[in-house]
Amino acid sequence: MLRLLPFLLILALTIYAFIDCLNTPEEEVKHLPKTVWVLIILLFSIVGPVVWLFAGKKRSAVGGGRRPRGRAQWVAPDDNPEFLKSLRDEQDKKDEDKD
């Protein structure tokens, strides 16, 4: 079983990089066209996926950096001021109905 582990890890890395490349919008792909990246990932089993992960895609910094345009960042309900305001408004409305 341990003899298969390196092969399975390489296969998993290749599949991950392949799917990541296919799902990446064309404007976020760096240095080469997307079709060339797909060929590199599939033809060079270890090097291709690693190069894609480090150099093929624009990536944002962890925990910060710019957000992609058009995407709103998800906020937990207890941190969302709009949600908290709606809860207060509902509570106030219930209190008024009781009086």
Biopython code that builds the backbone (N, CA, C, O; Angstrom):
import numpy as np
from Bio.PDB.StructureBuilder import StructureBuilder

atoms = [
    (1, "MET", "N", (0.822, -1.202, 0.000)),
    (1, "MET", "CA", (0.000, 0.000, 0.000)),
    (1, "MET", "C", (0.861, 1.260, 0.000)),
    (1, "MET", "O", (0.536, 2.239, -0.672)),
    (2, "LEU", "N", (1.942, 1.234, 0.741)),
    (2, "LEU", "CA", (2.800, 2.424, 0.784)),
    (2, "LEU", "C", (3.472, 2.707, -0.550)),
    (2, "LEU", "O", (3.855, 3.843, -0.832)),
    (3, "ARG", "N", (3.614, 1.679, -1.364)),
    (3, "ARG", "CA", (4.213, 1.898, -2.687)),
    (3, "ARG", "C", (3.296, 2.720, -3.584)),
    (3, "ARG", "O", (3.767, 3.412, -4.488)),
    (4, "LEU", "N", (1.994, 2.648, -3.340)),
    (4, "LEU", "CA", (1.036, 3.400, -4.147)),
    (4, "LEU", "C", (0.886, 4.843, -3.695)),
    (4, "LEU", "O", (0.394, 5.677, -4.454)),
    (5, "LEU", "N", (1.298, 5.149, -2.483)),
    (5, "LEU", "CA", (1.094, 6.489, -1.932)),
    (5, "LEU", "C", (1.711, 7.607, -2.782)),
    (5, "LEU", "O", (1.023, 8.588, -3.062)),
    (6, "PRO", "N", (2.972, 7.500, -3.202)),
    (6, "PRO", "CA", (3.517, 8.588, -4.051)),
    (6, "PRO", "C", (2.736, 8.758, -5.358)),
    (6, "PRO", "O", (2.497, 9.882, -5.800)),
    (7, "PHE", "N", (2.345, 7.648, -5.966)),
    (7, "PHE", "CA", (1.569, 7.728, -7.203)),
    (7, "PHE", "C", (0.227, 8.412, -6.955)),
    (7, "PHE", "O", (-0.195, 9.254, -7.747)),
    (8, "LEU", "N", (-0.439, 8.058, -5.871)),
    (8, "LEU", "CA", (-1.736, 8.666, -5.553)),
    (8, "LEU", "C", (-1.607, 10.150, -5.233)),
    (8, "LEU", "O", (-2.475, 10.940, -5.605)),
    (9, "LEU", "N", (-0.539, 10.535, -4.551)),
    (9, "LEU", "CA", (-0.320, 11.952, -4.248)),
    (9, "LEU", "C", (-0.081, 12.760, -5.524)),
    (9, "LEU", "O", (-0.604, 13.864, -5.675)),
    (10, "ILE", "N", (0.709, 12.204, -6.432)),
    (10, "ILE", "CA", (0.970, 12.886, -7.709)),
    (10, "ILE", "C", (-0.311, 12.984, -8.521)),
    (10, "ILE", "O", (-0.584, 14.021, -9.125)),
    (11, "LEU", "N", (-1.095, 11.921, -8.542)),
    (11, "LEU", "CA", (-2.360, 11.926, -9.258)),
    (11, "LEU", "C", (-3.324, 12.952, -8.661)),
    (11, "LEU", "O", (-3.981, 13.686, -9.399)),
    (12, "ALA", "N", (-3.411, 13.005, -7.339)),
    (12, "ALA", "CA", (-4.296, 13.966, -6.676)),
    (12, "ALA", "C", (-3.857, 15.402, -6.967)),
    (12, "ALA", "O", (-4.694, 16.267, -7.225)),
    (13, "LEU", "N", (-2.555, 15.655, -6.927)),
    (13, "LEU", "CA", (-2.036, 16.992, -7.227)),
    (13, "LEU", "C", (-2.349, 17.385, -8.665)),
    (13, "LEU", "O", (-2.735, 18.524, -8.928)),
    (14, "THR", "N", (-2.188, 16.461, -9.587)),
    (14, "THR", "CA", (-2.471, 16.736, -10.995)),
    (14, "THR", "C", (-3.954, 17.018, -11.212)),
    (14, "THR", "O", (-4.312, 17.953, -11.929)),
    (15, "ILE", "N", (-4.807, 16.220, -10.601)),
    (15, "ILE", "CA", (-6.252, 16.430, -10.743)),
    (15, "ILE", "C", (-6.660, 17.768, -10.143)),
    (15, "ILE", "O", (-7.449, 18.502, -10.738)),
    (16, "TYR", "N", (-6.123, 18.089, -8.962)),
    (16, "TYR", "CA", (-6.453, 19.369, -8.329)),
    (16, "TYR", "C", (-6.030, 20.542, -9.206)),
    (16, "TYR", "O", (-6.811, 21.469, -9.423)),
    (17, "ALA", "N", (-4.794, 20.509, -9.712)),
    (17, "ALA", "CA", (-4.295, 21.606, -10.541)),
    (17, "ALA", "C", (-5.087, 21.710, -11.846)),
    (17, "ALA", "O", (-5.368, 22.812, -12.316)),
    (18, "PHE", "N", (-5.440, 20.578, -12.423)),
    (18, "PHE", "CA", (-6.212, 20.561, -13.670)),
    (18, "PHE", "C", (-7.577, 21.209, -13.464)),
    (18, "PHE", "O", (-7.981, 22.061, -14.256)),
    (19, "ILE", "N", (-8.286, 20.819, -12.421)),
    (19, "ILE", "CA", (-9.610, 21.380, -12.138)),
    (19, "ILE", "C", (-9.499, 22.858, -11.772)),
    (19, "ILE", "O", (-10.326, 23.670, -12.188)),
    (20, "ASP", "N", (-8.471, 23.205, -10.989)),
    (20, "ASP", "CA", (-8.260, 24.604, -10.625)),
    (20, "ASP", "C", (-8.008, 25.455, -11.866)),
    (20, "ASP", "O", (-8.530, 26.565, -11.979)),
    (21, "CYS", "N", (-7.217, 24.942, -12.788)),
    (21, "CYS", "CA", (-6.926, 25.676, -14.024)),
    (21, "CYS", "C", (-8.189, 25.842, -14.862)),
    (21, "CYS", "O", (-8.431, 26.917, -15.410)),
    (22, "LEU", "N", (-8.989, 24.794, -14.964)),
    (22, "LEU", "CA", (-10.216, 24.887, -15.759)),
    (22, "LEU", "C", (-11.219, 25.858, -15.148)),
    (22, "LEU", "O", (-11.959, 26.517, -15.879)),
    (23, "ASN", "N", (-11.256, 25.959, -13.826)),
    (23, "ASN", "CA", (-12.219, 26.830, -13.160)),
    (23, "ASN", "C", (-11.742, 28.270, -13.013)),
    (23, "ASN", "O", (-12.518, 29.139, -12.614)),
    (24, "THR", "N", (-10.494, 28.531, -13.325)),
    (24, "THR", "CA", (-9.956, 29.882, -13.209)),
    (24, "THR", "C", (-10.372, 30.723, -14.418)),
    (24, "THR", "O", (-10.183, 30.298, -15.558)),
    (25, "PRO", "N", (-10.934, 31.908, -14.182)),
    (25, "PRO", "CA", (-11.279, 32.783, -15.316)),
    (25, "PRO", "C", (-10.025, 33.181, -16.107)),
    (25, "PRO", "O", (-8.937, 33.306, -15.546)),
    (26, "GLU", "N", (-10.197, 33.370, -17.389)),
    (26, "GLU", "CA", (-9.062, 33.667, -18.284)),
    (26, "GLU", "C", (-8.278, 34.905, -17.848)),
    (26, "GLU", "O", (-7.061, 34.959, -18.022)),
    (27, "GLU", "N", (-8.970, 35.904, -17.279)),
    (27, "GLU", "CA", (-8.275, 37.135, -16.886)),
    (27, "GLU", "C", (-7.408, 36.964, -15.636)),
    (27, "GLU", "O", (-6.591, 37.834, -15.333)),
    (28, "GLU", "N", (-7.574, 35.858, -14.908)),
    (28, "GLU", "CA", (-6.745, 35.611, -13.723)),
    (28, "GLU", "C", (-5.560, 34.699, -14.007)),
    (28, "GLU", "O", (-4.746, 34.454, -13.117)),
    (29, "VAL", "N", (-5.448, 34.192, -15.228)),
    (29, "VAL", "CA", (-4.343, 33.308, -15.607)),
    (29, "VAL", "C", (-3.145, 34.160, -15.990)),
    (29, "VAL", "O", (-3.269, 35.109, -16.764)),
    (30, "LYS", "N", (-1.968, 33.813, -15.436)),
    (30, "LYS", "CA", (-0.763, 34.603, -15.690)),
    (30, "LYS", "C", (0.167, 33.885, -16.667)),
    (30, "LYS", "O", (0.160, 32.658, -16.770)),
    (31, "HIS", "N", (0.952, 34.666, -17.370)),
    (31, "HIS", "CA", (2.090, 34.266, -18.190)),
    (31, "HIS", "C", (1.754, 33.523, -19.485)),
    (31, "HIS", "O", (2.354, 33.830, -20.515)),
    (32, "LEU", "N", (0.829, 32.566, -19.484)),
    (32, "LEU", "CA", (0.520, 31.776, -20.672)),
    (32, "LEU", "C", (-0.988, 31.665, -20.836)),
    (32, "LEU", "O", (-1.734, 31.869, -19.878)),
    (33, "PRO", "N", (-1.443, 31.342, -22.051)),
    (33, "PRO", "CA", (-2.884, 31.097, -22.223)),
    (33, "PRO", "C", (-3.337, 29.868, -21.415)),
    (33, "PRO", "O", (-2.538, 28.985, -21.103)),
    (34, "LYS", "N", (-4.584, 29.835, -21.099)),
    (34, "LYS", "CA", (-5.133, 28.772, -20.267)),
    (34, "LYS", "C", (-4.946, 27.383, -20.898)),
    (34, "LYS", "O", (-4.640, 26.423, -20.191)),
    (35, "THR", "N", (-5.126, 27.272, -22.208)),
    (35, "THR", "CA", (-4.972, 25.969, -22.870)),
    (35, "THR", "C", (-3.543, 25.443, -22.759)),
    (35, "THR", "O", (-3.329, 24.237, -22.634)),
    (36, "VAL", "N", (-2.572, 26.345, -22.804)),
    (36, "VAL", "CA", (-1.173, 25.929, -22.646)),
    (36, "VAL", "C", (-0.933, 25.434, -21.222)),
    (36, "VAL", "O", (-0.214, 24.455, -21.019)),
    (37, "TRP", "N", (-1.527, 26.100, -20.239)),
    (37, "TRP", "CA", (-1.396, 25.647, -18.847)),
    (37, "TRP", "C", (-1.994, 24.259, -18.675)),
    (37, "TRP", "O", (-1.424, 23.422, -17.976)),
    (38, "VAL", "N", (-3.133, 24.008, -19.304)),
    (38, "VAL", "CA", (-3.758, 22.680, -19.200)),
    (38, "VAL", "C", (-2.832, 21.618, -19.771)),
    (38, "VAL", "O", (-2.658, 20.555, -19.176)),
    (39, "LEU", "N", (-2.241, 21.903, -20.916)),
    (39, "LEU", "CA", (-1.300, 20.947, -21.515)),
    (39, "LEU", "C", (-0.073, 20.718, -20.634)),
    (39, "LEU", "O", (0.376, 19.582, -20.483)),
    (40, "ILE", "N", (0.465, 21.775, -20.059)),
    (40, "ILE", "CA", (1.625, 21.648, -19.174)),
    (40, "ILE", "C", (1.278, 20.791, -17.964)),
    (40, "ILE", "O", (2.062, 19.929, -17.565)),
    (41, "ILE", "N", (0.105, 21.026, -17.378)),
    (41, "ILE", "CA", (-0.315, 20.261, -16.200)),
    (41, "ILE", "C", (-0.453, 18.787, -16.544)),
    (41, "ILE", "O", (-0.042, 17.927, -15.765)),
    (42, "LEU", "N", (-1.027, 18.490, -17.701)),
    (42, "LEU", "CA", (-1.263, 17.095, -18.063)),
    (42, "LEU", "C", (-0.013, 16.378, -18.577)),
    (42, "LEU", "O", (0.136, 15.175, -18.362)),
    (43, "LEU", "N", (0.870, 17.088, -19.241)),
    (43, "LEU", "CA", (2.052, 16.438, -19.822)),
    (43, "LEU", "C", (3.212, 16.270, -18.840)),
    (43, "LEU", "O", (3.955, 15.292, -18.923)),
    (44, "PHE", "N", (3.371, 17.199, -17.928)),
    (44, "PHE", "CA", (4.470, 17.143, -16.970)),
    (44, "PHE", "C", (3.878, 16.867, -15.585)),
    (44, "PHE", "O", (3.482, 17.789, -14.872)),
    (45, "SER", "N", (3.827, 15.593, -15.221)),
    (45, "SER", "CA", (3.011, 15.158, -14.092)),
    (45, "SER", "C", (3.355, 15.791, -12.742)),
    (45, "SER", "O", (2.439, 16.081, -11.973)),
    (46, "ILE", "N", (4.596, 16.011, -12.427)),
    (46, "ILE", "CA", (4.922, 16.604, -11.124)),
    (46, "ILE", "C", (5.183, 18.102, -11.268)),
    (46, "ILE", "O", (4.656, 18.913, -10.506)),
    (47, "VAL", "N", (5.990, 18.447, -12.242)),
    (47, "VAL", "CA", (6.407, 19.838, -12.418)),
    (47, "VAL", "C", (5.245, 20.726, -12.868)),
    (47, "VAL", "O", (5.101, 21.845, -12.374)),
    (48, "GLY", "N", (4.428, 20.250, -13.784)),
    (48, "GLY", "CA", (3.325, 21.047, -14.320)),
    (48, "GLY", "C", (2.365, 21.559, -13.257)),
    (48, "GLY", "O", (2.123, 22.763, -13.181)),
    (49, "PRO", "N", (1.809, 20.666, -12.430)),
    (49, "PRO", "CA", (0.888, 21.142, -11.383)),
    (49, "PRO", "C", (1.547, 22.083, -10.373)),
    (49, "PRO", "O", (0.928, 23.048, -9.926)),
    (50, "VAL", "N", (2.790, 21.803, -10.019)),
    (50, "VAL", "CA", (3.485, 22.659, -9.042)),
    (50, "VAL", "C", (3.711, 24.050, -9.625)),
    (50, "VAL", "O", (3.503, 25.053, -8.942)),
    (51, "VAL", "N", (4.131, 24.112, -10.873)),
    (51, "VAL", "CA", (4.351, 25.414, -11.519)),
    (51, "VAL", "C", (3.026, 26.164, -11.637)),
    (51, "VAL", "O", (2.986, 27.375, -11.420)),
    (52, "TRP", "N", (1.941, 25.464, -11.978)),
    (52, "TRP", "CA", (0.639, 26.123, -12.051)),
    (52, "TRP", "C", (0.258, 26.725, -10.704)),
    (52, "TRP", "O", (-0.187, 27.871, -10.639)),
    (53, "LEU", "N", (0.429, 25.962, -9.638)),
    (53, "LEU", "CA", (0.017, 26.429, -8.320)),
    (53, "LEU", "C", (0.823, 27.641, -7.856)),
    (53, "LEU", "O", (0.293, 28.501, -7.152)),
    (54, "PHE", "N", (2.086, 27.718, -8.237)),
    (54, "PHE", "CA", (2.921, 28.828, -7.779)),
    (54, "PHE", "C", (2.982, 30.005, -8.748)),
    (54, "PHE", "O", (3.149, 31.145, -8.316)),
    (55, "ALA", "N", (2.850, 29.749, -10.056)),
    (55, "ALA", "CA", (3.074, 30.841, -11.001)),
    (55, "ALA", "C", (1.955, 31.056, -12.015)),
    (55, "ALA", "O", (1.993, 32.040, -12.753)),
    (56, "GLY", "N", (0.979, 30.188, -12.076)),
    (56, "GLY", "CA", (0.007, 30.266, -13.157)),
    (56, "GLY", "C", (-1.217, 31.106, -12.900)),
    (56, "GLY", "O", (-1.951, 31.430, -13.833)),
    (57, "LYS", "N", (-1.455, 31.467, -11.650)),
    (57, "LYS", "CA", (-2.713, 32.113, -11.320)),
    (57, "LYS", "C", (-2.475, 33.280, -10.380)),
    (57, "LYS", "O", (-1.632, 33.211, -9.485)),
    (58, "LYS", "N", (-3.229, 34.356, -10.592)),
    (58, "LYS", "CA", (-3.177, 35.479, -9.660)),
    (58, "LYS", "C", (-3.860, 35.049, -8.377)),
    (58, "LYS", "O", (-5.003, 34.593, -8.398)),
    (59, "ARG", "N", (-3.174, 35.191, -7.279)),
    (59, "ARG", "CA", (-3.732, 34.788, -5.989)),
    (59, "ARG", "C", (-3.692, 35.975, -5.047)),
    (59, "ARG", "O", (-2.766, 36.786, -5.083)),
    (60, "SER", "N", (-4.720, 36.066, -4.193)),
    (60, "SER", "CA", (-4.759, 37.149, -3.220)),
    (60, "SER", "C", (-4.051, 36.716, -1.950)),
    (60, "SER", "O", (-3.892, 35.524, -1.686)),
    (61, "ALA", "N", (-3.628, 37.701, -1.165)),
    (61, "ALA", "CA", (-2.958, 37.422, 0.089)),
    (61, "ALA", "C", (-3.936, 36.798, 1.078)),
    (61, "ALA", "O", (-5.126, 37.112, 1.066)),
    (62, "VAL", "N", (-3.437, 35.927, 1.922)),
    (62, "VAL", "CA", (-4.275, 35.274, 2.918)),
    (62, "VAL", "C", (-4.644, 36.283, 3.995)),
    (62, "VAL", "O", (-3.777, 36.971, 4.535)),
    (63, "GLY", "N", (-5.924, 36.367, 4.304)),
    (63, "GLY", "CA", (-6.379, 37.252, 5.366)),
    (63, "GLY", "C", (-6.426, 38.718, 4.991)),
    (63, "GLY", "O", (-6.615, 39.562, 5.867)),
    (64, "GLY", "N", (-6.268, 39.042, 3.760)),
    (64, "GLY", "CA", (-6.324, 40.447, 3.372)),
    (64, "GLY", "C", (-6.138, 40.595, 1.885)),
    (64, "GLY", "O", (-6.410, 39.679, 1.108)),
    (65, "GLY", "N", (-5.680, 41.741, 1.510)),
    (65, "GLY", "CA", (-5.493, 41.995, 0.091)),
    (65, "GLY", "C", (-6.773, 42.479, -0.550)),
    (65, "GLY", "O", (-7.766, 42.726, 0.135)),
    (66, "ARG", "N", (-6.751, 42.612, -1.836)),
    (66, "ARG", "CA", (-7.924, 43.084, -2.554)),
    (66, "ARG", "C", (-8.908, 41.953, -2.769)),
    (66, "ARG", "O", (-8.535, 40.797, -2.968)),
    (67, "ARG", "N", (-10.185, 42.327, -2.723)),
    (67, "ARG", "CA", (-11.228, 41.368, -3.040)),
    (67, "ARG", "C", (-11.525, 41.458, -4.528)),
    (67, "ARG", "O", (-11.431, 42.540, -5.107)),
    (68, "PRO", "N", (-11.881, 40.348, -5.155)),
    (68, "PRO", "CA", (-12.252, 40.409, -6.569)),
    (68, "PRO", "C", (-13.475, 41.294, -6.766)),
    (68, "PRO", "O", (-14.364, 41.343, -5.916)),
    (69, "ARG", "N", (-13.507, 41.988, -7.889)),
    (69, "ARG", "CA", (-14.639, 42.870, -8.171)),
    (69, "ARG", "C", (-15.908, 42.044, -8.327)),
    (69, "ARG", "O", (-15.895, 40.942, -8.876)),
    (70, "GLY", "N", (-16.997, 42.604, -7.830)),
    (70, "GLY", "CA", (-18.282, 41.955, -7.997)),
    (70, "GLY", "C", (-18.598, 40.902, -6.959)),
    (70, "GLY", "O", (-19.729, 40.417, -6.915)),
    (71, "ARG", "N", (-17.671, 40.537, -6.144)),
    (71, "ARG", "CA", (-17.935, 39.535, -5.115)),
    (71, "ARG", "C", (-17.993, 40.206, -3.758)),
    (71, "ARG", "O", (-17.093, 40.957, -3.380)),
    (72, "ALA", "N", (-19.041, 39.932, -3.046)),
    (72, "ALA", "CA", (-19.153, 40.452, -1.689)),
    (72, "ALA", "C", (-18.554, 39.429, -0.735)),
    (72, "ALA", "O", (-18.730, 38.223, -0.912)),
    (73, "GLN", "N", (-17.862, 39.908, 0.254)),
    (73, "GLN", "CA", (-17.271, 38.993, 1.221)),
    (73, "GLN", "C", (-18.345, 38.577, 2.217)),
    (73, "GLN", "O", (-19.120, 39.411, 2.685)),
    (74, "TRP", "N", (-18.390, 37.313, 2.533)),
    (74, "TRP", "CA", (-19.373, 36.789, 3.453)),
    (74, "TRP", "C", (-19.032, 37.238, 4.860)),
    (74, "TRP", "O", (-17.871, 37.211, 5.269)),
    (75, "VAL", "N", (-20.067, 37.657, 5.607)),
    (75, "VAL", "CA", (-19.903, 38.108, 6.981)),
    (75, "VAL", "C", (-20.829, 37.271, 7.851)),
    (75, "VAL", "O", (-21.993, 37.061, 7.508)),
    (76, "ALA", "N", (-20.317, 36.800, 8.963)),
    (76, "ALA", "CA", (-21.138, 36.020, 9.885)),
    (76, "ALA", "C", (-22.297, 36.874, 10.394)),
    (76, "ALA", "O", (-22.135, 38.082, 10.567)),
    (77, "PRO", "N", (-23.468, 36.269, 10.639)),
    (77, "PRO", "CA", (-24.637, 37.053, 11.055)),
    (77, "PRO", "C", (-24.401, 37.881, 12.311)),
    (77, "PRO", "O", (-24.900, 39.002, 12.410)),
    (78, "ASP", "N", (-23.657, 37.356, 13.261)),
    (78, "ASP", "CA", (-23.437, 38.118, 14.494)),
    (78, "ASP", "C", (-22.447, 39.265, 14.311)),
    (78, "ASP", "O", (-22.285, 40.085, 15.216)),
    (79, "ASP", "N", (-21.781, 39.338, 13.155)),
    (79, "ASP", "CA", (-20.882, 40.449, 12.849)),
    (79, "ASP", "C", (-21.475, 41.397, 11.811)),
    (79, "ASP", "O", (-20.876, 42.425, 11.496)),
    (80, "ASN", "N", (-22.637, 41.060, 11.284)),
    (80, "ASN", "CA", (-23.246, 41.833, 10.217)),
    (80, "ASN", "C", (-24.175, 42.898, 10.811)),
    (80, "ASN", "O", (-25.210, 42.558, 11.383)),
    (81, "PRO", "N", (-23.817, 44.178, 10.682)),
    (81, "PRO", "CA", (-24.633, 45.229, 11.283)),
    (81, "PRO", "C", (-26.055, 45.295, 10.715)),
    (81, "PRO", "O", (-26.993, 45.616, 11.445)),
    (82, "GLU", "N", (-26.222, 44.999, 9.434)),
    (82, "GLU", "CA", (-27.555, 45.034, 8.837)),
    (82, "GLU", "C", (-28.450, 43.955, 9.444)),
    (82, "GLU", "O", (-29.623, 44.198, 9.726)),
    (83, "PHE", "N", (-27.886, 42.761, 9.642)),
    (83, "PHE", "CA", (-28.650, 41.675, 10.232)),
    (83, "PHE", "C", (-29.026, 42.002, 11.676)),
    (83, "PHE", "O", (-30.160, 41.768, 12.096)),
    (84, "LEU", "N", (-28.076, 42.539, 12.428)),
    (84, "LEU", "CA", (-28.351, 42.894, 13.820)),
    (84, "LEU", "C", (-29.422, 43.975, 13.904)),
    (84, "LEU", "O", (-30.271, 43.946, 14.796)),
    (85, "LYS", "N", (-29.382, 44.933, 12.971)),
    (85, "LYS", "CA", (-30.406, 45.987, 12.945)),
    (85, "LYS", "C", (-31.775, 45.393, 12.633)),
    (85, "LYS", "O", (-32.774, 45.798, 13.227)),
    (86, "SER", "N", (-31.832, 44.448, 11.717)),
    (86, "SER", "CA", (-33.123, 43.823, 11.390)),
    (86, "SER", "C", (-33.677, 43.060, 12.590)),
    (86, "SER", "O", (-34.890, 43.044, 12.804)),
    (87, "LEU", "N", (-32.799, 42.425, 13.380)),
    (87, "LEU", "CA", (-33.257, 41.743, 14.596)),
    (87, "LEU", "C", (-33.819, 42.743, 15.605)),
    (87, "LEU", "O", (-34.858, 42.501, 16.218)),
    (88, "ARG", "N", (-33.117, 43.873, 15.770)),
    (88, "ARG", "CA", (-33.602, 44.901, 16.690)),
    (88, "ARG", "C", (-34.953, 45.456, 16.229)),
    (88, "ARG", "O", (-35.851, 45.665, 17.044)),
    (89, "ASP", "N", (-35.092, 45.691, 14.931)),
    (89, "ASP", "CA", (-36.354, 46.199, 14.385)),
    (89, "ASP", "C", (-37.497, 45.209, 14.615)),
    (89, "ASP", "O", (-38.608, 45.606, 14.966)),
    (90, "GLU", "N", (-37.218, 43.919, 14.416)),
    (90, "GLU", "CA", (-38.243, 42.901, 14.656)),
    (90, "GLU", "C", (-38.641, 42.863, 16.130)),
    (90, "GLU", "O", (-39.822, 42.761, 16.463)),
    (91, "GLN", "N", (-37.642, 42.948, 17.006)),
    (91, "GLN", "CA", (-37.926, 42.928, 18.443)),
    (91, "GLN", "C", (-38.745, 44.155, 18.845)),
    (91, "GLN", "O", (-39.690, 44.045, 19.626)),
    (92, "ASP", "N", (-38.385, 45.308, 18.318)),
    (92, "ASP", "CA", (-39.138, 46.528, 18.613)),
    (92, "ASP", "C", (-40.585, 46.414, 18.122)),
    (92, "ASP", "O", (-41.517, 46.860, 18.792)),
    (93, "LYS", "N", (-40.755, 45.814, 16.947)),
    (93, "LYS", "CA", (-42.089, 45.648, 16.393)),
    (93, "LYS", "C", (-42.932, 44.704, 17.276)),
    (93, "LYS", "O", (-44.117, 44.950, 17.504)),
    (94, "LYS", "N", (-42.302, 43.628, 17.764)),
    (94, "LYS", "CA", (-43.006, 42.695, 18.649)),
    (94, "LYS", "C", (-43.380, 43.369, 19.960)),
    (94, "LYS", "O", (-44.470, 43.152, 20.490)),
    (95, "ASP", "N", (-42.461, 44.194, 20.486)),
    (95, "ASP", "CA", (-42.724, 44.912, 21.740)),
    (95, "ASP", "C", (-43.884, 45.887, 21.568)),
    (95, "ASP", "O", (-44.703, 46.039, 22.474)),
    (96, "GLU", "N", (-43.963, 46.549, 20.415)),
    (96, "GLU", "CA", (-45.059, 47.491, 20.150)),
    (96, "GLU", "C", (-46.394, 46.753, 20.022)),
    (96, "GLU", "O", (-47.428, 47.252, 20.466)),
    (97, "ASP", "N", (-46.368, 45.582, 19.424)),
    (97, "ASP", "CA", (-47.605, 44.815, 19.255)),
    (97, "ASP", "C", (-48.145, 44.325, 20.595)),
    (97, "ASP", "O", (-49.358, 44.195, 20.759)),
    (98, "LYS", "N", (-47.262, 44.053, 21.552)),
    (98, "LYS", "CA", (-47.684, 43.589, 22.863)),
    (98, "LYS", "C", (-48.353, 44.702, 23.666)),
    (98, "LYS", "O", (-49.249, 44.442, 24.470)),
    (99, "ASP", "N", (-47.917, 45.935, 23.448)),
    (99, "ASP", "CA", (-48.448, 47.071, 24.239)),
    (99, "ASP", "C", (-49.814, 47.461, 23.823)),
    (99, "ASP", "O", (-50.389, 48.390, 24.388)),
]
sb = StructureBuilder()
sb.init_structure("model")
sb.init_model(0)
sb.init_chain("A")
sb.init_seg("    ")
for serial, (resi, resn, name, xyz) in enumerate(atoms, 1):
    if name == "N":
        sb.init_residue(resn, " ", resi, " ")
    sb.init_atom(name, np.array(xyz, "f"), 0.0, 1.0, " ", f" {name:<3s}", serial, name[0])
structure = sb.get_structure()
